[in-house]
Amino acid sequence: MEIYLVRHTETICEKGICYGQSDVDIALPFDEIFERIISELPSEAFIFSSPLKRCVILAKHIQKNIKTISYQEDERLKEMNFGDWELKSWNEIPQEELNPWMEDFVNIKVSNGESFVELHERVGDFLSETISKINQPIVIVAHAGIIRSILCHQSLLPLKDAFNNKVDFGQVIKIDF
């Protein structure tokens, strides 16, 4: 089955800000980028989106421009929960918190947030409960962490190597799942 993984476009956040599950807006202008994304998608698909507005804005645009079999927002497609680090500059996160996480982001849980393995488990739940029942093209509008997790599920890549998968803003990655 064809799955099109679509990362949201750039946000209004300054570079270097940790914004995981914070509901930040996307940067203007985005029309040309949206049109390029549409050109890389099938003409008909099921659409799933993170409920965060940086994904919903794009997903709704896709919904208007291709034949949509079904549209659904799913909490399990939210970016990693960075807890106490949300909307802080990476430079202002205390080193005694950041360093252990940087050494083992897979298993170390962010204070009042989650670990990458927890994100990976919820993505796995989404895939097994939702995707397995569909045999037509699927578009998933989500975040870099979610897309990396899906790619790890698909390729059996160890989570510690998830960042080997580069995922740019507005990128479309087509996989057969």
C-alpha positions as CSV (number, residue, x, y, z in Angstrom):
1,M,0.0,0.0,0.0
2,E,1.2,3.5,-0.9
3,I,1.7,5.9,2.0
4,Y,2.6,9.5,1.5
5,L,4.3,11.0,4.5
6,V,4.0,14.8,4.4
7,R,5.9,17.0,6.9
8,H,4.2,20.4,7.7
9,T,5.9,23.5,6.3
10,E,8.1,25.9,8.3
11,T,6.6,27.4,11.5
12,I,6.7,30.9,12.8
13,C,9.1,29.8,15.6
14,E,12.6,31.1,15.5
15,K,15.3,28.6,14.7
16,G,16.6,26.9,17.9
17,I,13.2,26.8,19.7
18,C,11.9,23.5,21.0
19,Y,8.2,23.4,20.0
20,G,7.1,19.7,19.9
21,Q,3.4,19.6,20.9
22,S,3.0,23.4,21.2
23,D,0.3,24.5,18.7
24,V,2.4,26.9,16.7
25,D,1.3,28.4,13.3
26,I,3.0,28.0,10.0
27,A,5.0,30.8,8.3
28,L,3.7,32.7,5.3
29,P,3.7,32.5,2.4
30,F,3.0,28.8,1.9
31,D,0.8,28.7,-1.2
32,E,3.6,27.7,-3.6
33,I,4.9,25.0,-1.3
34,F,1.4,23.6,-0.8
35,E,0.9,23.4,-4.6
36,R,4.2,21.5,-5.0
37,I,3.1,19.1,-2.2
38,I,-0.2,18.5,-4.0
39,S,1.6,17.7,-7.2
40,E,3.5,14.9,-5.5
41,L,0.3,13.3,-4.0
42,P,-2.1,10.8,-5.6
43,S,-5.4,12.1,-7.0
44,E,-7.4,10.1,-4.4
45,A,-6.5,9.1,-0.9
46,F,-7.4,8.6,2.8
47,I,-6.0,11.6,4.7
48,F,-4.8,11.5,8.3
49,S,-3.3,14.5,10.1
50,S,-1.9,15.5,13.4
51,P,-4.4,17.8,15.1
52,L,-1.8,20.5,15.6
53,K,-2.6,23.5,13.4
54,R,0.7,23.4,11.5
55,C,-0.5,20.1,10.1
56,V,-4.2,20.8,9.9
57,I,-3.8,23.8,7.7
58,L,-1.9,21.8,5.2
59,A,-4.1,18.7,5.5
60,K,-7.3,20.8,4.9
61,H,-5.7,22.2,1.8
62,I,-4.9,18.7,0.5
63,Q,-8.4,17.7,1.3
64,K,-9.8,20.4,-0.9
65,N,-7.4,19.6,-3.8
66,I,-7.6,15.8,-4.1
67,K,-10.5,13.3,-4.0
68,T,-10.7,12.5,-0.3
69,I,-12.0,9.1,0.7
70,S,-11.8,10.0,4.4
71,Y,-10.2,12.8,6.5
72,Q,-9.3,12.2,10.1
73,E,-7.1,14.0,12.7
74,D,-5.4,11.6,15.2
75,E,-3.8,12.6,18.5
76,R,-1.2,9.8,18.1
77,L,0.2,11.8,15.2
78,K,1.2,14.7,17.4
79,E,4.9,15.6,17.5
80,M,7.0,14.5,20.5
81,N,5.9,16.0,23.8
82,F,8.8,18.0,25.1
83,G,7.1,18.8,28.4
84,D,9.0,21.4,30.4
85,W,11.2,22.2,27.3
86,E,8.2,23.4,25.1
87,L,8.8,26.8,23.6
88,K,12.2,27.2,25.2
89,S,15.4,27.8,23.3
90,W,17.5,24.7,23.2
91,N,20.3,26.8,24.6
92,E,18.3,27.7,27.8
93,I,17.5,24.0,28.7
94,P,19.7,23.1,31.6
95,Q,22.7,21.0,30.5
96,E,22.1,18.5,33.3
97,E,18.7,17.8,31.7
98,L,19.6,18.1,28.1
99,N,22.9,16.0,28.1
100,P,21.4,12.7,29.3
101,W,18.6,13.1,26.8
102,M,21.0,13.9,24.0
103,E,23.0,10.7,24.8
104,D,19.9,8.5,24.8
105,F,16.9,10.3,23.3
106,V,15.3,7.0,22.6
107,N,14.8,6.0,26.2
108,I,15.2,9.1,28.3
109,K,11.9,10.9,29.0
110,V,11.8,14.7,28.9
111,S,10.6,16.2,32.2
112,N,6.8,16.2,32.0
113,G,7.1,15.0,28.4
114,E,7.9,11.7,26.7
115,S,10.7,9.6,25.3
116,F,11.1,8.7,21.6
117,V,10.2,5.1,22.4
118,E,6.9,6.3,23.8
119,L,6.2,8.3,20.7
120,H,7.2,5.2,18.6
121,E,4.7,3.1,20.6
122,R,1.8,5.4,19.9
123,V,2.7,5.6,16.2
124,G,2.8,1.8,16.2
125,D,-0.7,1.8,17.7
126,F,-1.9,4.2,15.0
127,L,-0.4,2.1,12.2
128,S,-1.8,-1.2,13.5
129,E,-5.2,0.1,14.3
130,T,-5.7,2.4,11.4
131,I,-3.5,1.8,8.4
132,S,-3.8,-2.0,8.4
133,K,-7.5,-1.8,7.5
134,I,-6.9,0.3,4.3
135,N,-5.7,-0.8,0.9
136,Q,-5.8,2.5,-1.0
137,P,-3.3,5.4,-1.0
138,I,-2.9,7.2,2.4
139,V,-1.6,10.7,3.0
140,I,-0.3,11.3,6.5
141,V,0.4,15.0,7.4
142,A,2.6,15.0,10.4
143,H,5.9,16.1,12.0
144,A,9.5,15.0,11.6
145,G,9.5,12.8,14.7
146,I,6.3,11.0,13.6
147,I,7.6,10.5,10.1
148,R,11.0,9.2,11.4
149,S,9.1,6.8,13.6
150,I,7.0,5.5,10.7
151,L,10.1,5.0,8.6
152,C,11.7,3.1,11.5
153,H,8.6,0.9,11.7
154,Q,8.7,0.3,7.9
155,S,12.4,-0.4,7.6
156,L,13.0,-1.9,11.0
157,L,15.7,0.8,11.5
158,P,16.8,1.0,15.2
159,L,15.3,4.0,16.9
160,K,18.7,5.3,17.8
161,D,19.3,5.7,14.1
162,A,16.0,7.5,13.4
163,F,17.8,10.8,12.6
164,N,19.6,9.2,9.7
165,N,16.2,9.9,7.9
166,K,16.4,13.5,6.9
167,V,12.9,15.0,6.9
168,D,12.6,18.6,5.6
169,F,9.8,21.0,6.0
170,G,7.2,20.4,3.3
171,Q,8.8,17.2,2.2
172,V,6.7,14.3,0.8
173,I,8.1,10.8,1.3
174,K,6.4,7.9,-0.5
175,I,6.7,4.5,1.0
176,D,5.1,1.1,0.3
177,F,3.9,-0.3,3.7
